Amino acid sequence: MNPKDSSVGKETEMLQQQGHVNTGANRNRILMNGAVSNNSKQSGVKPKLPDPAVCRARQIHDELVECFVEQAVECKYALRYGFGWFCRHPQRHGIVARTKAEKSERRP
């Protein structure tokens, strides 16, 4: 089946022609239904590398990490799911370790 035959494929193709998807950082902005999270263009803020001082996450499975950052939509490594965000940062396991360490420091 040609991906362009499905409605998601047609929508994605249209967005590609407009320059919104399937290039570099925008590839993981394609949501489950083929729509694109484009808040960075609307707000005028270009996605930057995540700030290590701000990034917090927890490991759900071996390669599945949930992002805790409030403004995850501005991160080029954030991938939307339901009501939350997955982290796809190359150093996500370090972010998880730092989050765990901070949590254990707060406990008496």
C-alpha positions as CSV (number, residue, x, y, z in Angstrom):
1,M,0.0,0.0,0.0
2,N,1.3,3.4,-1.0
3,P,1.5,5.7,2.1
4,K,0.2,8.5,0.0
5,D,-3.1,6.6,-0.4
6,S,-4.1,7.0,3.2
7,S,-5.6,10.2,4.7
8,V,-2.6,10.5,7.0
9,G,-0.2,10.1,4.1
10,K,-2.0,12.8,2.1
11,E,-2.1,15.2,5.1
12,T,1.6,14.5,5.7
13,E,2.4,15.1,2.0
14,M,0.6,18.4,2.1
15,L,2.5,19.5,5.2
16,Q,5.8,18.4,3.6
17,Q,5.0,20.7,0.6
18,Q,4.4,23.5,3.0
19,G,7.8,22.8,4.6
20,H,6.5,21.7,8.0
21,V,7.5,18.0,8.4
22,N,10.0,15.2,7.8
23,T,13.1,17.3,8.0
24,G,15.6,17.0,10.9
25,A,14.1,18.1,14.2
26,N,10.5,18.3,12.8
27,R,10.4,14.6,12.0
28,N,9.5,13.7,15.6
29,R,6.9,16.5,15.7
30,I,4.5,14.4,13.5
31,L,1.8,13.3,15.9
32,M,-0.1,10.0,15.9
33,N,-2.8,11.3,13.5
34,G,-0.3,12.9,11.1
35,A,-0.8,16.4,12.5
36,V,2.2,18.5,13.4
37,S,2.9,20.3,16.6
38,N,4.0,23.7,15.4
39,N,3.9,25.8,18.5
40,S,7.5,26.9,18.1
41,K,6.6,28.6,14.8
42,Q,3.5,30.3,16.4
43,S,5.4,31.6,19.4
44,G,8.4,32.7,17.4
45,V,10.7,30.6,19.6
46,K,12.9,28.3,17.7
47,P,13.5,24.9,19.3
48,K,16.9,24.8,21.1
49,L,18.8,22.0,22.7
50,P,17.3,21.1,26.1
51,D,18.8,22.9,29.1
52,P,20.4,20.3,31.4
53,A,19.5,22.4,34.4
54,V,15.8,22.2,33.4
55,C,15.3,18.7,31.9
56,R,13.7,16.1,34.2
57,A,12.5,12.6,33.2
58,R,11.7,9.1,34.4
59,Q,12.4,5.8,32.7
60,I,9.3,3.8,31.9
61,H,11.0,1.0,29.9
62,D,14.5,0.3,28.4
63,E,14.3,3.0,25.7
64,L,11.0,4.7,26.8
65,V,11.6,7.9,28.9
66,E,8.8,10.2,30.0
67,C,9.6,14.0,30.0
68,F,8.6,16.1,33.0
69,V,9.4,19.5,31.5
70,E,6.4,21.8,31.4
71,Q,7.3,23.4,28.1
72,A,8.3,20.2,26.4
73,V,6.6,21.4,23.1
74,E,9.6,23.7,22.7
75,C,12.1,20.8,22.8
76,K,13.1,19.3,19.5
77,Y,13.5,15.9,21.3
78,A,10.0,15.8,22.8
79,L,7.5,13.4,21.2
80,R,3.9,13.9,22.1
81,Y,1.7,11.0,23.3
82,G,-1.8,11.4,24.7
83,F,-1.5,13.9,27.5
84,G,2.3,13.6,28.0
85,W,5.7,13.7,26.3
86,F,8.4,11.1,25.6
87,C,12.0,12.2,25.6
88,R,14.2,11.2,22.7
89,H,17.2,13.2,23.7
90,P,20.5,11.3,23.0
91,Q,21.5,11.7,26.7
92,R,18.0,10.9,28.1
93,H,19.5,8.2,30.4
94,G,21.7,10.8,32.0
95,I,18.7,13.0,32.5
96,V,16.8,10.2,34.2
97,A,19.8,9.5,36.5
98,R,20.1,13.2,37.5
99,T,16.3,13.3,38.2
100,K,16.6,10.2,40.4
101,A,19.6,11.7,42.3
102,E,17.8,15.0,42.9
103,K,14.7,13.1,44.2
104,S,16.8,11.0,46.6
105,E,18.6,14.1,47.9
106,R,15.2,15.6,48.9
107,R,14.3,12.6,51.0
108,P,15.4,12.9,54.7
